[in-house]
Amino acid sequence: MLRIDSHQHFWRFDPVRDSWITDEMSVIQRDFLPEDLLPVLQQNGMDGCVAVQADQSEEQNAFLLELAAEHPFIKAIVGWIDLRAENIAESLAFYKGYDKVKGFRHVLQGETDRALMLREEFKRGIKALGNSGYTYDVLIYADQLKFTEEFVAGFPDQRFVIDHIAKPDIKQGKIEDWSKDIKAVAAHQNTYCKISGMVTEADWQHWKKEDFHPYLDVVFEAFGAERLMYGSDWPVCEVAGGYERMIDMVRDYTSSLSKNEQEMFWGGNACKFYGIS
């Protein structure tokens, strides 16, 4: 069974395009490329990764495709496409020529319209994804979960995955509303969840493993080991302790899972969801 890091990013740093990387995050204000990640994956017993878009442009897709062609450990790409475009079917047909493109993502967390996913033109795009067999990564903050349940319910045959457990406010210990809302989303069997990105929602300098346990308890109970997957969110995790410290926290929590559950969590579910072989 392959061990897969289901969520990481590559970029050649551009201070204008990547303005979301603030001075507070100066440690990642530089290039991050496959030659930087491969030794980290190898040191942690991972066989490959899923490269996820870090910029909402088709130029980003071309960049990731170029990297994936040169580096076989990049097993899948989650790109970006304009889901509201009239010609989306034509755009998706183009990507059918590239086996490693498995799905797409829109940065919903940054939208002023918190319920953008429920707009008809957005849903039309999701329908087109389903018709073409692509997955969809749901990148949201916890306040958008209340719209997400209706969203995923509307497409029972579409494969969805919630990125970063929907970014609850771990630093402030807020859990009640997030817990209720993510359980409602998890009731839909077409929806998976990534154990990723959590350290950046905690106190970057002072978090402890135990800070994450209440949140992990909720998602493991809600989704079960068969619909959860590990993701590092590298290199973003470098702002909050780094890859080794983050994966050690996740390993520690999942150590009580059965052998089969661990195989699913550390790679099997990502392979199934994204069609990695």
N, C-alpha and C positions, 0 to 999 in steps of 0.2 A: 504494500500500500504506500503510495507516495505521500510524503509529508509536505504540505503546501502552506506557505504564508499567503493568505487569501487577500491581503490588502497592503499595498505599498506604492510608492510614487517615485518617478524619476523626473528630473528637470535640469536644464541649464539655466541657472538663476538669472532672472531679468527683474530688476527692482521695480520697474513700472508694471509689467504684467503680473508679477508676483507680489503685489503690494500688500496682500493678506499676510505675508511673512514680515511682521513688524520688527522693530529694533529690539523689542523684548525677546524675540525669537532669533537673535543674531547668529546663534550657533548653526542655524540652517539657511543662512543667507549666502549660499554657495551652491555649486553644482553637485548633484547626486546622481550617479550613473551606475550601470550594472557592475562595473569593476569595483565599485565601493560596496555594493550589497552582497555580491557572491561570497566573499570570505565570511561575512556575518552569518549568512544562511548556512554555510558549511560548518562553521563552528557550533551552530545550534541544531545540527542534524536535520536541516530542511532540504528537500530535494528540488524545490522550485517555488515560484511566486506568481501572483496575479498582479499585473501592473495596472493601476487605476489612474484615470485622468486627473491631472492637477490644474488644467486650464481648459476653459470651455471654448474649444476651437477644434476644427478638423485638422489643423496643423499639428496639434498635440497628438491626434491619432496617428498621423504620418510619422511623427517622431517616435512614438511607442512601437509602431510596426517595424521601423528601421532597427530599433534596439532588439526587438524580439527575433528578427531575422538573423541577427548576429550572435544572440545569446540564448541557447536552447533552454536554459533554466527558467526563462520567462515563459510560463506555460499558457498564459491567457492574458487578454487585454480587456479592460472595461473602459471604453472610450466615451466620447461625447458626441451627441448629434442633436440638432435642433428638433426637438420632439413636436414643436408647434408648426413646423414648416409644411407647406402644402405638398412639397415634393419628397416627403420623407421616405416613401416606398422606394423611390429611385435611389436615394442616398443609401438606404439599407442594402439594396441590391448590389451596390458597389462593394460594400464590405463583405458580402458573401464570398468574394474572391480571396479573402484572408481568413484562414482557419483559426488563427489565434484570437481574432476579435469575437468575444463570447457575449458581450453585453454592453450596456451604456448606462450613463449616470448624468443627472442634472444637479447642480448645486442648489437644491431647494432650501437649504438652511440659510442661504444668503438673500432669499427673495423677500421683498417688502410684503407681497401678498402671501401670507403664511399658508393659505389654502390653494396655492397655485395648482397643485396636483389634481384638484377637483374640477378645474376648468375644462370645458369640452375639447378645446384644441389640444390641451396636454393629454387628455385621455385618448384622443384620436391617435396621438403618437404612440402611446403605450399599446394600443390595439395593433398598430403596425409592427411594433417590436415582437409581440406575440405571434403574429402571422409569419414573421421571419425567423422565429425560434430563438430570439435573443432574450437574455436576462436583463433585469433592471435593479441597480443598486439605489436604495432609498437613503439619501444623505439629508438628514434633518436634525433639528434640535428637538428636545423633549416636548416643547409647546406645540409642535406640529403633529405629534402622535395622534391627537384627537381627530385629525383629518385623515390620517393614514389608514385607520381601520376601514373607513368607507372606501378609500382608494383601492386597497388590496382586495376588498370584498367584491369590487366591481369587475375584477379580472381573475376569476378562480383558476384559470389555466395558465396564467402568467407566473413565471418564477421571479419572486422578489427577494431581496435580502436587505435587512436594515443594517446600515453601516454604524459602527461605533456604539452599539446598543442605544442609539438615538440620543446620545450625548446628554445624559442626566447631569445635574449640577452636583457632582460628587464632592467638590471642594466645600460646598455649604451643607452637604449631607441631605439634600432634598431628594425624597424618594417616593412619597405617597402617590402623587398624581402620575408621575412617570410609571410607577409600578402598575397601577390600575390600567393605564392606557396601553402599555406594551403587552400586558396580558391579553387585552382585547385584540390586538394585532396578531399575537401569537396563536390565537384560536383558529386562524386561517392557515391551513396546512401548506399552502403554496408559498408561505413566507418563512424565510430563514433569518438568521441574525449573526452578525460578526462580533466576536469578542475582540474588539480592537478599539484603538483611540481613547481608551478610558483614562490613561495617565494624564492626558492633556486636559481632562475635565476635573482633575483633582488639583491639590496644591502641588505645583510643579517641584518645589524644592523639598517639601516635607512629608509627602505621602508615605503611608505604610501599607503593606499588603492587606491588612485587615480593613482598610477604608473601602475596598472594593467588594468584600464578601457579601454584604447585603444585596448589592446590585447583581452580582453573579448568581446568588441564590435565586433571585427572581427570574432571571433569564433561563437558567438551567431547569427550573421548575416549569416555566411557561413553554419553552420551545423543545426541551428534551435534548439529550446529547446528539440525536439524529438530525437536528436542524440548526446546529451551532457550528461555527468554524472560527479557527484562530486567524487573526490578522494583526500585524505589528503596527501598521500605519507609519512605518519607516519612510522617510527620515524624520517625520514630524515628532515621533516619540523621543527624538534626541533632545527636545527642549525640556523633557520631564523625566530625565534619569537614564534614557538610552535603551537600546534593544535588549541588552542582557538583563537589566534589572526588571524590565517590563515582562519579558518572557518567563523569567524566574517566578514572578508573581503568578502568572497564569499556570505554569507547570505545578506550582505548589497547590493551587486550588483544585486542579484537575487530577491530582495524583490518586484520588480515591475512586476515580472512574474505573470501570472494568476495562480489560485489554481491548475489547471490541469498541467500546465507547471512546476510548482514547484514540484508536485508529480513525474512527469517524471524525472526531473533533479536530485532530491534527492534520487531516488531509482528505479523508474519504468523503466528507460532506462537500468540501470545496470542489473535488473532482466530479462528484455527482451533479452539483448545482451548475458548474460552468462547463461540464462536458470535457473534462481534461482526462486524457488517457496516456 
